[in-house]
Amino acid sequence: MTFLSFKENLKDFVVFNLSDIRKIDTRFDLRRLSEWRDKGYIKMIRKGYYAFSDLTINEQTLFLMANKVYAPSYISLEMALSYYNLIPEAVYGITSVATRKTNRFKTDYGEFIYRNIKPVLMFGYKLIVYKNHNIKIAEIEKAVLDHFYLNTHLCSEHDFDGMRFKSEEFKSAADRNKFNQYLKEFGNKSLAKRIKAFLKHINYD
């Protein structure tokens, strides 16, 4: 298979892996990937996952990469808080939660960071459509809860101040009933206590 034919078959893929390749050519010679990578036609994101070198990089493509290269996962934590304009700082790395072990990958496209959560907590994300692809990202309520769940040091007024959390944006966008229901689903008394203190801090109690 020529590279032009290969690219035509996978032109709609932001990220492709070996399984995707085998669907278009069951006898594909994997050595071609190394050859095309050396020529600069493709880039390896992590082992077994690739993107075309001329791919347009934006927030959506980075989110799709994060979803694909370590599944099941969805964008959450600092990246989601930034996406919803709840924190003022630019975020270093694309942060996600996943049912697999905590991990991170440094790539040509930036760093992809994954924090482990229990499978029963893989809820509260929505799908954003981008060029016929679905991006999984935490809803605003779940992004906040995931962040507190995985950052147990956030428990005092000083900690809350340090977040520089934009409370008015949160209060105008979040669904209080959904937030409470999601919190209940965690079944974590320590988390509930810290969240109660945080909501009081932002005058949302």
C-alpha positions, 0 to 999 in steps of 0.5 A, spaced: 500 500 500 502 506 498 502 512 503 497 516 498 492 510 498 494 509 506 492 516 507 486 516 503 483 511 507 484 514 514 483 521 512 478 522 517 482 519 523 485 524 528 488 518 531 489 511 528 492 505 531 494 498 529 487 495 529 484 501 525 490 499 520 488 492 519 481 494 518 483 497 511 489 492 510 489 485 514 496 484 511 499 491 512 506 491 513 508 494 519 515 496 517 512 501 513 510 505 519 517 506 521 519 508 514 513 513 514 515 516 520 522 517 518 520 520 512 516 525 517 509 523 514 506 520 520 508 521 528 507 516 533 503 519 539 505 513 544 506 506 542 501 503 537 498 510 536 499 515 530 497 521 527 498 524 520 504 530 520 500 535 517 494 534 522 491 541 524 492 541 532 487 545 536 484 544 542 479 539 539 484 534 536 488 534 542 482 532 546 480 527 541 487 524 542 487 524 549 480 520 549 483 515 544 490 513 546 488 511 553 481 509 553 476 508 557 477 516 559 474 523 558 477 530 559 476 532 566 480 535 572 484 542 571 483 541 563 476 541 564 476 546 569 480 551 564 475 549 558 469 551 563 473 558 565 473 556 572 480 557 573 484 563 570 491 559 569 493 556 563 493 548 564 500 544 563 498 538 559 491 535 557 488 532 564 483 526 564 480 521 568 481 513 566 479 507 569 486 504 567 492 506 572 495 513 573 499 514 567 502 520 563 505 520 556 510 526 553 509 527 546 510 531 540 503 534 541 504 535 549 503 531 555 497 527 556 496 526 563 491 520 566 488 519 573 485 513 575 478 513 578 473 507 579 469 504 574 463 506 577 465 513 577 466 513 569 459 517 569 458 525 568 461 526 561 458 529 555 460 528 548 462 534 543 461 532 536 468 535 532 468 533 525 464 526 526 468 524 532 465 524 539 470 528 544 468 525 551 469 531 557 466 531 564 460 536 565 462 542 569 459 539 575 463 532 574 469 536 573 469 539 579 467 533 583 473 529 580 478 535 581 476 534 589 476 527 589 483 526 586 486 532 590 484 530 597 489 536 600 483 541 598 480 542 604 481 549 607 479 556 606 487 557 604 486 551 599 480 554 596 483 561 595 489 558 592 484 555 586 482 562 584 476 558 582 471 563 578 465 562 583 460 566 579 461 562 572 460 556 576 454 558 579 451 560 573 452 554 569 452 548 574 445 545 575 445 544 583 441 538 583 445 534 578 451 536 582 448 534 589 446 527 585 453 526 582 456 527 589 451 522 592 454 517 587 461 518 589 459 515 596 465 518 599 463 522 606 470 525 606 469 528 599 462 530 601 465 534 607 470 538 603 465 539 598 460 542 603 466 547 606 468 549 598 460 550 597 460 555 603 466 558 601 464 560 594 457 562 597 453 556 594 451 552 600 
